[in-house]
Structures are given as C-alpha cells and as structure tokens.
C-alpha cells in the first residue's frame, strides 16, 4: 500500500502526493494536531509538480510565508 500523506521531517508541514500522468504533484499543508485523524483544522498551503528534491526547499519557504500571512 502506498502512502499518500506523510509528515515532512524537520518541518511542521505534511505533504499529500498525487500521481497524474507520470507526474508527482505535491500539496503542502499544515494541521493543528500531529495526528491527522484528530486534526480540527487543516490548511492547504502550496502545491507544485515535483521535479527534484530542490523543489521542496522553495515550496516549504513559500508555505511558511503563506502560513504567516494567514496567521497575522
């Protein structure tokens, strides 16, 4: 069985993977509980097509900025 959602190491974000036509699309999100099943609030922040592992750094920085804007 393939996991579609996992927590990103060393961050407060999770990723949801979606495979479409041999492309992997990633949606980063944040939840108000470590256990997704117990979360009352989930905020989808940023989505991108994964081409390399370098894409994660940019996407995480963008997700942080989006989350800061939302929480202000």
Buried (B, 14 or more C-beta within 10 A) or exposed (E): EEEEEEEBEEBEBBBBBEEEEEEEBBBBBBBEEEEEEEBEEEBEBBBBEBEEEEEBEEBBEBBBEBBEEEEE
